[in-house]
Amino acid sequence: MSQLAETYACMPSTERGRGILISGDSKSNSIVYTNGRSVVLMNLDNPLQVSVYGEHAYPATVARYSPNGEWIASADVSGTVRIWGTRNNFVLKKEFKVLSGRIDDLQWSPDGLRIVACGEGKGKSLVRAFMWDSGTNVGEFDGHSRRVLSCSYKPTRPFRIVTCGEDFLVNFYEGPPFRFKQSHRHHSNFVNCVRYSPDGSKFLSVSSDKKGIIYDGKSGEKVGELSSEGAHTGSIYAVSWSPDGKQVLTVSADKSAKIWDISDDNIGKVKKTLTSPGSGGIEDMLVGCLWLNDRIVTVSLGGVISIFLVSDLDKAPTTLSGHMKNVSSLTTLPNNPRVLLSSSYDGIIFKWTQGIGYGGKVQRKENSQIKVLAAAEEEIVTAGFDNKIWRATLQGDHCGDAEAIDVGSQPKDLSVALLSPELALVSIDSGVVMLRGAKIVSTINLGFVVTASAVSPDGSEAIIGGQDGKLRIYSISGDTLTEEAVLEKHRGAISVIRYSPDVSMFASGDVNREAIVWDRASREVKLKNMLYHTARINCLAWSPDGSRIATGSLDTCVIVYEIDQPVSNRVTIKGAHLGGVYGLAFTDEYTLVSSGEDAFIRVWKLTPP
């Protein structure tokens, strides 16, 4: 059996030039955000306590807790809203097709009976309000001509709805059933976010013209604005009210968050400017914010969540980060297996420590994309899509000077001899390239299409897998390869090869969903019929004592086999990663770490047999 021990969450999907709207639940102190098809619920008191809802058929865009915290409404790019319970297995209550295009924001009514959603749509239906249980419309929303970016529901009676969007308008509706009342054009650029204060007495709109305007909550008239003294110097993307309604939090493309005091005569004055730690590049632009109980949460374009304590704003924030794209490589540090390195193809490498979680981003001098990552003692080796191999020393959270080696063709696979780490074997379409240090010592054309390779830890032997499903074993002497044997058993192109830790066995997996464990000395099959995946095998990993092997596949499952037991005793972890498993590593005999398409990293505890 296996159980999920820890989850290292992905970060919210962000887009340059757009705000993101995260929401929270004040009772459980959790925030909810979206990335790809996942809706992520994270507890701020314990960020390793994460749950994920993955039932959307399209990328999710926004999610909101209901006022009582029992339900969540989440929406996606197809215009569908799903309403599901926050407890036991996320039971689906209803699903409605609300708009014909993507939904950008949705809000519950304070009694939890109605939902208003806005976004893109064909024709004039850019905003809809509906009953949460039947989906029937409650009102007509005319008056917008372009995408509606945000909407807000007045939290007290008499109910009102206010919307804003890319046509520079802020529209005000009375109801229910809701009818258009008035429209304001005080902004001169996209209006990114609009929010009612908790007592419903006023609402505030913020825009890419760097202004924030305050309106009366009941009549919809403009009553004040945020002062231009100490104001933001970039587009304001999001706004959130303090629980007492006396202050607001704004975030902007100028890389800062500001807390404003809203006076009784409705003038906003800057009380405090919060800057996030960072290099000051584009990825530090702040695009989302939330004021939840005694915490202030900001999200940057590069996917860093900073959590400030309201009681002590001068204290450095707690920062959380993680991947935003498919985590394609996962490896442990040979000298400390509790420390993991993971990389996604956008060129970001993160360090994680078991039991603690996020351990920092590994700073590299050049942010090229990464296809494969390998770690030796004090060095990381990466292969990119630009035909280059980078070798860099790892010093804490930083990479030393990296040397680029051009191998002339796109690397398919990369493997480093752990005991003599200057030797690395890179497989390309036509054959292999052997590196010693930062020099290419030989480029060998093998005469078949290479799809995977592995080099033994002492650097004396290489196994190379081909498109034809054959494994060829070569001995390495100096800079040449000599073919020793050809093993035929696979029925599809080889996708991955790994030696066991004691080098007495090796395992191979193919795109035809089969894995095989071989005895190295006799070159006979040691464990066969490992045919329980339903799609290609992407990765495999050995436990440190070589007694079990785990395979990860495109079918979202991880399967763990015991080497000295029949394959019927396997342990299957179903749905380990939405969209497929791409990385696996053991940190000890019974702890397995997996990574996948959904940008998550998960730590599984296996129970001893």
C-alpha positions in Angstrom: 0.0 0.0 0.0 1.0 3.6 -0.4 -0.1 6.9 1.1 0.5 10.5 0.1 2.9 12.0 2.7 3.7 15.4 1.3 2.7 17.6 -1.7 4.8 20.4 -3.1 2.2 22.5 -4.9 2.5 24.1 -8.3 2.0 27.9 -8.4 -0.9 29.8 -9.9 -0.8 30.1 -13.8 0.1 33.7 -14.6 0.0 35.7 -17.8 2.0 38.8 -18.7 -0.2 41.9 -18.6 -3.1 40.3 -16.8 -4.0 40.0 -13.1 -5.0 36.7 -11.5 -7.8 36.5 -8.9 -7.1 34.2 -6.0 -9.6 33.7 -3.3 -9.7 32.4 0.3 -11.8 31.0 3.1 -11.4 32.9 6.4 -12.7 29.9 8.5 -10.1 27.3 7.4 -7.4 29.9 6.5 -6.9 28.4 3.1 -6.4 30.0 -0.3 -7.6 28.5 -3.7 -6.0 29.1 -7.1 -5.7 27.4 -10.4 -3.0 26.0 -12.6 -3.8 24.1 -15.8 -6.7 21.8 -15.1 -6.0 21.7 -11.4 -7.7 23.8 -8.7 -5.4 23.9 -5.8 -6.5 24.4 -2.1 -3.6 25.4 0.1 -3.7 25.9 3.9 -1.7 29.0 4.9 -0.9 27.5 8.3 0.7 24.5 6.7 1.6 24.9 3.1 2.4 21.2 2.7 -1.3 20.5 3.3 -2.5 20.8 -0.2 -5.5 19.3 -1.9 -6.2 19.3 -5.6 -9.4 19.1 -7.7 -8.7 17.9 -11.2 -12.1 17.2 -12.8 -12.1 20.2 -15.2 -11.9 19.1 -18.9 -10.3 22.5 -19.8 -7.7 24.7 -18.1 -9.4 26.3 -15.0 -9.3 30.1 -14.6 -10.8 31.0 -11.3 -12.3 29.4 -8.2 -14.2 30.8 -5.2 -15.3 29.5 -1.8 -19.0 29.8 -1.0 -19.8 32.1 2.0 -20.2 29.2 4.4 -16.9 27.5 3.1 -18.7 24.2 2.3 -18.7 24.6 -1.5 -16.3 25.8 -4.2 -17.4 27.2 -7.6 -14.6 26.9 -10.2 -14.7 28.0 -13.8 -12.6 27.2 -16.9 -11.7 28.6 -20.4 -14.7 26.8 -22.0 -17.2 28.9 -20.0 -18.2 26.0 -17.7 -18.7 26.4 -13.9 -18.5 23.4 -11.6 -19.8 23.5 -8.1 -18.3 20.9 -5.7 -18.0 20.2 -2.0 -14.8 21.1 -0.1 -15.0 17.9 2.0 -14.7 14.1 1.3 -13.7 13.5 -2.3 -14.9 16.8 -3.7 -18.4 15.6 -4.6 -19.7 17.4 -7.7 -23.0 19.2 -7.0 -23.7 20.9 -10.3 -22.1 21.8 -13.6 -23.3 24.6 -15.8 -22.3 26.0 -19.2 -22.5 29.7 -18.3 -20.7 31.7 -21.1 -19.5 30.8 -24.6 -15.9 31.9 -23.9 -13.5 31.9 -20.9 -14.7 33.0 -17.5 -12.4 35.5 -15.8 -14.1 36.0 -12.5 -17.0 34.7 -10.5 -18.6 35.7 -7.2 -21.1 34.1 -4.8 -24.0 36.1 -3.4 -23.7 36.5 0.4 -26.6 34.0 1.0 -24.8 31.5 -1.2 -27.8 31.1 -3.5 -26.7 32.9 -6.6 -23.4 33.1 -8.6 -22.4 35.9 -11.0 -19.7 35.0 -13.6 -18.1 37.2 -16.2 -15.6 36.8 -19.0 -15.6 36.5 -22.8 -18.5 35.4 -24.9 -20.0 35.6 -28.3 -22.8 38.1 -28.7 -23.7 40.2 -25.7 -23.6 37.5 -22.9 -20.4 38.6 -21.2 -21.9 38.5 -17.7 -24.4 36.0 -16.2 -26.0 35.6 -12.8 -27.7 32.3 -12.0 -29.2 30.3 -9.2 -26.5 27.9 -7.8 -28.8 24.8 -7.8 -30.8 25.2 -11.0 -28.7 27.4 -13.2 -31.7 29.7 -14.1 -30.8 33.3 -15.0 -31.4 36.1 -12.5 -31.4 39.2 -14.7 -30.1 40.7 -17.9 -26.6 42.2 -18.1 -26.2 44.6 -21.0 -23.8 47.5 -21.3 -20.4 45.8 -21.9 -18.9 45.5 -25.4 -15.6 43.7 -24.6 -14.3 41.1 -22.3 -15.4 41.6 -18.7 -12.5 41.0 -16.4 -14.0 41.2 -12.9 -17.3 41.3 -11.1 -18.4 41.8 -7.5 -21.6 41.0 -5.5 -22.7 43.4 -2.8 -22.4 41.5 0.5 -25.4 43.2 2.1 -29.0 44.0 1.1 -30.2 45.7 -1.1 -28.2 43.5 -3.5 -26.2 45.0 -6.3 -23.7 43.6 -8.9 -20.9 45.7 -10.3 -18.7 44.6 -13.3 -15.7 46.0 -15.1 -13.7 45.2 -18.2 -11.6 45.9 -21.3 -14.0 48.6 -22.5 -12.8 50.9 -19.7 -16.3 50.8 -18.1 -17.5 50.1 -14.6 -21.2 49.0 -14.8 -23.7 48.9 -12.0 -26.7 46.6 -11.8 -29.7 46.6 -9.4 -31.7 43.5 -8.6 -32.5 40.6 -8.3 -33.6 40.1 -11.0 -30.7 42.3 -12.1 -31.1 45.3 -14.4 -28.6 47.7 -15.8 -28.6 50.9 -13.8 -25.6 53.0 -14.8 -22.2 53.0 -16.3 -19.0 54.9 -15.4 -16.1 55.8 -17.6 -13.6 57.3 -15.1 -10.8 55.0 -16.2 -8.7 55.5 -19.3 -7.5 51.9 -19.7 -8.5 48.3 -18.9 -10.3 48.0 -15.6 -8.7 44.9 -14.0 -10.5 44.3 -10.8 -13.5 45.6 -8.8 -14.4 44.6 -5.2 -17.0 45.5 -2.6 -16.0 46.3 0.9 -17.0 43.7 3.5 -19.9 45.9 4.8 -21.1 46.7 1.3 -21.0 50.5 1.9 -18.5 51.1 -1.0 -16.7 49.4 -3.8 -13.3 50.1 -5.5 -12.2 49.6 -9.1 -8.5 49.5 -10.1 -7.2 49.8 -13.6 -4.2 49.7 -15.9 -4.3 53.5 -15.9 -2.7 53.3 -12.4 -5.8 54.7 -10.7 -8.2 53.4 -8.1 -11.7 54.9 -7.8 -14.1 54.5 -4.9 -17.9 54.4 -5.4 -20.9 54.4 -3.1 -22.1 50.8 -2.6 -25.8 51.4 -2.8 -26.2 54.2 -5.5 -23.1 53.4 -7.5 -21.9 57.0 -7.7 -18.2 57.9 -7.6 -17.3 59.3 -4.1 -13.5 59.3 -4.0 -10.3 57.8 -5.2 -6.9 56.6 -4.2 -4.5 59.5 -3.7 -1.9 60.1 -6.4 0.7 60.7 -3.6 2.9 57.6 -3.4 0.7 55.9 -5.9 1.6 52.9 -8.1 3.8 53.7 -11.2 2.5 50.7 -13.2 -0.8 49.0 -14.0 -2.8 47.9 -10.9 -3.9 44.3 -11.4 -5.8 43.4 -8.3 -7.4 44.8 -5.1 -8.5 43.2 -1.8 -10.2 44.8 1.2 -9.1 44.3 4.8 -11.7 42.3 6.9 -12.7 45.5 8.8 -13.2 47.5 5.5 -11.0 50.4 6.6 -8.0 49.5 4.4 -7.3 48.0 0.9 -4.4 46.1 -0.6 -3.4 46.7 -4.2 -0.7 45.0 -6.3 0.8 46.4 -9.5 3.3 45.9 -12.4 5.7 48.2 -10.6 6.6 45.2 -8.4 5.1 46.5 -5.2 2.0 46.0 -3.1 0.5 49.0 -1.2 -1.8 49.1 1.8 -4.1 52.2 1.7 -6.1 53.7 4.6 -9.6 54.6 3.3 -10.7 57.7 5.3 -14.4 58.6 6.1 -14.4 61.1 3.2 -13.3 58.3 0.9 -9.8 59.3 0.1 -7.2 56.5 0.0 -3.8 57.3 1.4 -0.8 55.0 1.2 0.0 53.6 4.7 2.7 51.1 3.7 4.4 49.8 0.6 5.4 46.2 0.6 8.2 45.0 -1.8 8.8 41.3 -2.4 12.3 39.9 -2.2 13.5 39.3 -5.8 15.9 40.3 -8.5 13.7 43.1 -9.7 13.2 41.5 -13.1 9.9 41.1 -15.0 9.0 38.0 -13.1 8.7 40.1 -9.9 5.7 42.0 -11.1 2.9 41.4 -8.7 -0.3 40.2 -10.4 -2.5 38.9 -7.6 -3.3 39.6 -4.0 -5.6 38.6 -1.1 -6.1 39.9 2.4 -7.1 36.9 4.5 -7.6 37.3 8.3 -4.3 38.4 9.6 -2.3 37.6 6.5 -1.6 39.4 3.3 -0.8 37.2 0.3 0.7 38.5 -3.0 1.5 36.5 -6.1 4.2 37.5 -8.6 4.3 36.9 -12.4 7.1 34.3 -11.9 5.0 32.3 -9.5 6.2 33.3 -6.0 3.6 33.5 -3.3 4.7 35.9 -0.5 2.8 35.8 2.8 3.0 38.9 5.1 1.7 39.1 8.7 -0.5 42.1 9.1 0.6 42.5 12.7 4.3 42.8 11.7 4.6 44.1 8.2 8.3 44.9 8.6 9.1 41.3 9.0 10.3 39.5 5.8 7.5 37.6 4.2 7.3 33.8 4.1 7.8 32.9 0.4 6.6 29.8 -1.3 7.3 28.9 -4.8 7.1 25.9 -7.2 6.8 24.9 -10.8 4.2 26.3 -13.2 4.8 23.9 -16.0 5.4 20.2 -16.5 8.1 18.9 -14.2 10.1 16.8 -16.6 13.1 15.8 -14.5 13.5 14.9 -10.8 16.8 13.8 -9.2 18.2 13.4 -5.7 21.6 14.7 -4.6 23.9 11.7 -4.4 25.5 12.9 -1.1 22.1 13.8 0.5 19.1 11.9 -0.9 16.6 13.9 1.2 17.4 16.9 -1.0 15.6 16.9 -4.4 16.3 18.9 -7.5 13.4 19.3 -10.0 13.3 21.0 -13.3 10.6 22.0 -15.7 11.1 22.7 -19.4 10.8 26.5 -18.9 14.4 26.3 -17.5 13.6 26.6 -13.7 15.3 24.3 -11.2 14.0 24.1 -7.7 15.5 22.6 -4.6 13.2 20.7 -2.1 13.9 19.2 1.3 11.8 16.4 2.5 9.7 17.4 5.5 10.2 21.1 4.9 9.2 21.5 1.2 10.4 24.5 -0.8 14.1 25.0 -0.4 14.8 27.8 -2.9 15.3 28.3 -6.6 18.7 27.3 -8.0 20.0 30.5 -9.6 21.5 29.9 -13.0 23.5 32.4 -15.0 21.6 31.6 -18.2 18.0 30.6 -18.3 17.9 28.2 -21.2 15.2 25.6 -21.4 15.8 22.2 -19.8 15.0 18.8 -21.2 17.0 16.5 -19.0 18.7 17.1 -15.6 21.3 15.0 -13.9 23.2 15.5 -10.7 26.6 14.2 -9.7 28.4 14.9 -6.4 28.8 18.7 -6.6 27.7 19.3 -10.2 24.5 19.5 -12.2 24.4 18.6 -15.9 21.5 19.8 -18.0 20.5 19.2 -21.6 18.4 21.7 -23.4 16.4 22.0 -26.7 19.2 24.2 -28.1 21.6 21.3 -28.8 23.7 22.4 -25.8 24.8 20.6 -22.6 25.5 22.7 -19.6 27.8 21.6 -16.8 27.8 23.7 -13.7 29.0 23.3 -10.1 26.3 23.5 -7.5 27.1 25.7 -4.5 24.2 25.9 -2.2 21.4 27.6 -4.1 23.6 28.9 -6.8 25.2 27.4 -9.9 28.8 28.3 -10.5 30.0 29.3 -14.0 28.6 26.9 -16.5 30.3 25.7 -19.6 28.2 25.1 -22.7 29.0 22.2 -24.9 27.4 22.1 -28.3 26.7 18.5 -29.3 25.4 19.4 -32.8 22.0 17.7 -32.5 19.2 17.8 -29.9 20.0 15.6 -26.9 17.6 12.7 -26.3 18.9 11.4 -23.0 21.8 12.2 -20.7 23.5 10.0 -18.2 26.5 10.7 -15.9 28.9 8.0 -14.5 28.5 8.7 -10.7 31.8 7.3 -9.6 33.8 9.1 -12.3 31.5 12.1 -12.9 33.6 13.8 -15.5 32.3 11.1 -18.0 28.8 11.8 -19.4 27.0 10.1 -22.2 24.6 12.1 -24.3 22.4 10.3 -26.8 21.3 12.1 -30.0 19.2 10.8 -32.9 22.0 9.2 -34.8 24.2 7.9 -32.0 26.0 9.0 -28.8 28.3 11.8 -27.8 30.9 11.1 -25.0 31.9 14.0 -22.8 34.8 14.1 -20.4 34.5 17.3 -18.4 33.5 20.0 -20.8 35.2 18.4 -23.8 33.6 16.2 -26.5 36.0 13.2 -26.7 34.0 11.3 -29.3 30.8 11.4 -31.4 29.9 7.9 -32.4 27.4 7.2 -35.2 25.7 3.9 -34.3 23.7 3.4 -37.4 20.3 3.2 -35.7 17.9 5.7 -34.1 18.8 6.1 -30.4 16.0 6.9 -28.0 17.5 6.2 -24.5 20.9 5.5 -22.9 22.6 4.8 -19.6 26.2 4.6 -18.5 27.3 2.4 -15.6 28.5 4.3 -12.4 32.2 3.3 -13.0 32.0 4.4 -16.6 33.0 1.0 -18.1 29.7 0.0 -19.8 26.9 1.7 -21.7 23.4 0.4 -22.6 21.8 2.1 -25.5 18.1 1.7 -26.4 16.8 2.2 -29.9 13.6 3.0 -31.8 13.6 -0.6 -32.9 13.1 -1.8 -29.3 16.5 -3.4 -29.0 18.9 -2.9 -26.1 22.6 -2.9 -27.2 25.3 -3.3 -24.5 28.7 -1.6 -25.2 31.9 -1.7 -23.3 33.7 1.6 -23.0 37.5 1.7 -23.3 39.1 5.0 -23.6 36.9 7.0 -26.0 35.5 4.1 -28.0 32.4 1.8 -27.7 32.6 -1.9 -28.5 29.3 -3.7 -28.9 29.0 -6.7 -26.5 25.5 -7.9 -26.9 22.0 -7.2 -28.3 19.0 -7.9 -26.1 15.6 -8.3 -27.8 12.5 -8.4 -25.8 10.8 -5.1 -26.0 8.0 -4.5 -28.6 8.3 -0.7 -28.8 10.9 2.1 -28.8 12.9 2.2 -25.5 12.1 5.2 -23.4 14.2 4.8 -20.3 17.1 2.7 -19.0 18.4 2.6 -15.4 21.1 0.6 -13.6 20.3 -0.7 -10.1 22.3 1.0 -7.3 24.6 -2.1 -6.8 24.9 -2.4 -10.7 23.9 -6.1 -10.5 20.7 -5.4 -12.6 19.3 -2.9 -14.9 15.8 -2.0 -16.0 14.3 -0.7 -19.2 10.9 0.7 -20.2 9.3 1.2 -23.6 6.6 3.3 -25.2 4.5 0.1 -25.6 3.9 0.3 -21.8 6.2 -2.6 -20.8 9.1 -2.6 -18.3 11.7 -5.4 -17.9 14.3 -6.0 -15.2 17.5 -7.7 -16.5 20.3 -9.5 -14.7 23.5 -7.7 -15.7 26.0 -10.6 -15.5 23.9 -13.3 -17.4 21.9 -10.7 -19.4 18.8 -12.8 -18.8 15.4 -11.4 -18.0 15.0 -11.2 -14.2 11.4 -9.9 -13.9 9.0 -9.9 -16.8 5.3 -9.3 -17.6 5.5 -5.8 -16.1 2.7 -4.8 -18.4 0.2 -3.0 -16.2 0.4 0.6 -17.5 -2.0 1.6 -20.2 0.3 4.1 -22.0 4.0 4.8 -22.5 6.5 4.5 -19.6 8.2 7.8 -19.1 10.5 7.2 -16.1 11.6 4.5 -13.7 13.5 4.5 -10.4 15.3 1.9 -8.2 15.1 1.9 -4.4 18.5 2.4 -2.7 18.9 -1.3 -1.8 17.8 -2.4 -5.3 14.9 -4.5 -3.9 12.1 -2.6 -5.6 11.5 -0.6 -8.8 8.9 2.0 -9.6 7.7 3.0 -13.1 5.8 6.1 -14.0 3.7 6.5 -17.1 1.6 8.8 -19.3 -1.5 7.0 -17.9 -1.0 9.1 -14.7 -0.1 6.0 -12.6 3.0 4.9 -10.7 3.5 1.2 -10.2 6.0 -0.2 -7.6 7.2 -3.8 -8.1 9.2 -6.0 -5.6 12.1 -7.6 -7.5 12.0 -11.0 -5.7 8.2 -11.3 -5.7 5.8 -12.0 -8.6 4.4 -9.0 -10.4 1.0 -9.6 -9.0 2.2 -8.2 -5.7 2.7 -4.8 -7.3 1.4 -1.5 -5.6 -0.4 0.9 -8.0 -0.7 4.6 -7.2 -3.6 5.6 -9.4 -3.9 9.2 -10.7 -0.6 10.2 -9.2 -0.3 13.2 -11.6 -2.9 14.7 -13.8 -1.6 14.4 -17.4 1.1 11.9 -16.8 4.1 11.1 -14.5 7.5 12.3 -15.8 9.9 12.0 -12.9 10.5 9.4 -10.2 13.2 9.1 -7.4 13.5 7.1 -4.2 14.9 9.0 -1.2 15.0 5.9 1.0 13.7 2.3 0.9 10.0 3.2 1.4 9.8 6.8 0.3 9.1 7.6 -3.4 8.9 11.0 -5.0 7.1 11.7 -8.2 6.6 14.7 -10.5 4.4 15.2 -13.5 2.6 17.2 -16.1 0.5 19.0 -13.5 3.6 20.8 -12.1 3.2 19.0 -8.7 5.8 17.0 -6.8 4.4 14.4 -4.4 6.1 12.3 -1.8 4.6 8.8 -1.2 5.2 6.5 1.7 5.2 2.8 0.8 4.2 0.4 3.6 6.7 -2.5 4.1 5.3 -5.8 2.9 
